[in-house]
Structure formats: structure tokens, C-alpha cells
Amino acid sequence: MASMIERRLLAIVLQQINTLAESSVTADNLDHDADLTSLGLNSMAAIAILKRINVEFGIDITPEQAQELRTLRSLVDHIQARAS
């Protein structure tokens, strides 16, 4: 069962990917360990997702940190660790 953080993050990422990358990724076909850039995101889309995540979760993931947090799973783990 997905955590609340994972569900919220997944909704943000899917919405941004499907809007900005003009794709049709669903929760069922999103590999949580895939590099998010493999989903057709350009740097502007990645920045939009990062800003939305920071606002939604009240955190401050820097662009430098984001370069290391390249998968949905790594983002969830990072946010959960910050929330603890």
C-alpha cells in the first residue's frame, strides 16, 4: 500500500508529466525506479515539478539535490525522511 506522501507525489509527477511532456503515463505504467528524465521531461518541466513538490510538501529540494533524486522512489524516500 502506498503512503500518503507517495500518492501525493505520484499525482504531482503524473500531472506534470502528462501536461508538460505531452504523454499519457498512468500510475499503473510508471516505474518508480525509472529515471524521471526518461519520461520525456525537459529541464523546464523538471523545474516545474520541483517547485510544485517544494510547495506541496513545504520543503526546499534544491536543484542540486534534485539531480541526485532522479526517480520517484528516491523522491518519496527523501520527502519521508524530511517529514520524520
C-alpha positions as CSV (number, residue, x, y, z in Angstrom):
1,M,0.0,0.0,0.0
2,A,1.4,3.4,-1.0
3,S,1.9,6.0,1.7
4,M,0.1,9.3,1.6
5,I,3.4,11.0,0.6
6,E,3.9,8.6,-2.3
7,R,0.3,9.1,-3.5
8,R,0.5,12.9,-3.4
9,L,3.9,12.8,-5.1
10,L,2.7,10.4,-7.8
11,A,-0.3,12.7,-8.5
12,I,2.0,15.7,-8.9
13,V,4.5,13.9,-11.1
14,L,1.9,12.3,-13.3
15,Q,0.0,15.6,-13.8
16,Q,3.2,17.5,-14.7
17,I,4.5,14.7,-17.0
18,N,1.2,14.4,-18.8
19,T,0.8,18.2,-19.2
20,L,4.4,19.2,-19.9
21,A,5.8,16.2,-21.7
22,E,2.5,15.7,-23.6
23,S,2.5,12.0,-22.7
24,S,0.0,9.6,-21.3
25,V,1.7,8.0,-18.3
26,T,-0.5,6.4,-15.7
27,A,0.1,5.3,-12.1
28,D,-0.1,1.7,-13.4
29,N,2.7,2.1,-16.0
30,L,5.0,4.4,-14.1
31,D,8.2,2.6,-13.0
32,H,9.0,4.1,-9.6
33,D,12.7,3.3,-10.2
34,A,12.9,4.8,-13.7
35,D,14.9,7.9,-14.2
36,L,12.2,10.6,-14.5
37,T,14.0,12.2,-17.4
38,S,13.3,9.0,-19.4
39,L,9.6,10.0,-19.3
40,G,10.2,12.9,-21.7
41,L,10.8,15.7,-19.2
42,N,13.0,18.6,-20.3
43,S,14.7,20.8,-17.8
44,M,11.9,23.3,-17.7
45,A,9.4,20.6,-16.8
46,A,11.7,19.2,-14.1
47,I,11.9,22.7,-12.6
48,A,8.1,23.0,-12.6
49,I,7.8,19.6,-10.8
50,L,10.5,20.6,-8.3
51,K,8.7,23.9,-7.5
52,R,5.4,22.1,-7.1
53,I,6.9,19.4,-4.8
54,N,8.5,22.1,-2.6
55,V,5.2,24.0,-2.3
56,E,3.1,20.9,-1.8
57,F,5.3,19.3,0.9
58,G,6.7,22.5,2.5
59,I,10.3,21.6,1.8
60,D,13.1,23.0,-0.2
61,I,14.7,20.5,-2.5
62,T,17.4,22.4,-4.3
63,P,18.2,21.9,-8.0
64,E,21.5,20.3,-6.9
65,Q,19.6,17.8,-4.6
66,A,17.1,17.1,-7.4
67,Q,20.0,15.9,-9.7
68,E,20.5,13.1,-7.2
69,L,16.8,12.4,-6.7
70,R,16.1,11.2,-10.2
71,T,13.4,8.6,-9.5
72,L,10.0,8.7,-7.9
73,R,11.2,6.2,-5.3
74,S,14.2,8.4,-4.3
75,L,12.0,11.5,-4.1
76,V,9.5,9.6,-1.9
77,D,12.3,8.4,0.4
78,H,13.8,11.9,0.6
79,I,10.5,13.5,1.5
80,Q,9.6,10.8,4.0
81,A,13.0,11.2,5.7
82,R,12.5,15.0,5.9
83,A,8.9,14.5,7.3
84,S,10.2,12.2,10.1
